[in-house]
């Protein structure tokens, strides 16, 4: 473990020393690929035993969507959960009050949404510090992440948390890179680019793939891609999750400051304690979850508008609908 961390630190130092230009792009690409491989070892340690990744706080998935609250200790995650869902998550004025995941459920617009209050994470969580690894492993299974920040603390915290989540293969508010990648048995590396590339050339692509011991593959770049994009596609274990920044404790700042905060993208200012601005938060959560409500109706009667079948926007075929209700439906389906 410590040797992996030492290797990571070495590579990061070398990347910091290296100037970014055309001549070094190739070398940086290689270093990035090496870094990604070491990071993966941290998430899923080699060797038997060890409980595997993400043991610790497994909470059964219920409802139509799952939201994780991520943030530093004492930013008000538990107060937010208690006041949104009416679940009692222990609240106290010292840090690290919450030690395991506390689940809660809210019903909103007919959908059941599961909320998870995760223990606070600290800088270095992705390297296994604190309970970071378990917290982030649960965050990977969420449909939406709420990063809860304290309005009075600097925005540096936002950067640190994003950095921790990125290190674990979670990409916030972004789409999977538009790169086709297919391994083959022979024929070398075949690179096609459908638009001009500013960073990747055949040489760089080859060396990144060689780092993964891949010498035969078809790669199609359909957008101006970076070395990181290519590595994400090769690693194949990245999750793309929408994210909302919840700025808590706005009861302690001025109206002028509030106006500035409102302009930050993906951001909702609230006061968990006073329950201010919750409707705004719920509305935004609904937007970001992209859920579709389907109302069913018995023959010759009015539809039942109280309990829709809720599906994610990307999966709304008749088959998905049947699977949601019961998997035997598909077998008897005409």
Secondary structure, DSSP 8 states (H G I E B T S, - for coil): -HHHHHHHHHHHHHHHHS--SHHHHHHHHHHHHHHHHHHHHHHS-SSS-TT-TT-S------SSEEEEEE-STTSSHHHHHHHHH-------SSS----S-EEEEEEETTEEEEEEE-----TTGGGT-TTHHHHHHHHTT-SEEEEEEETTS-THHHHHHHHHHHHTTEEET-----EEEEE-SSS-EEEEESS--SS--HHHHHHHHHHTT--SEEEEE-S---HHHHHHHHH---EEEEEEEEEE-GGGS-HHHHHHHTTSTTEEE-BTTTTBTHHHHHHHHHHHHTEEEE----TTS----SS-EEEETT--SHHHHHHHH-THHHHT--
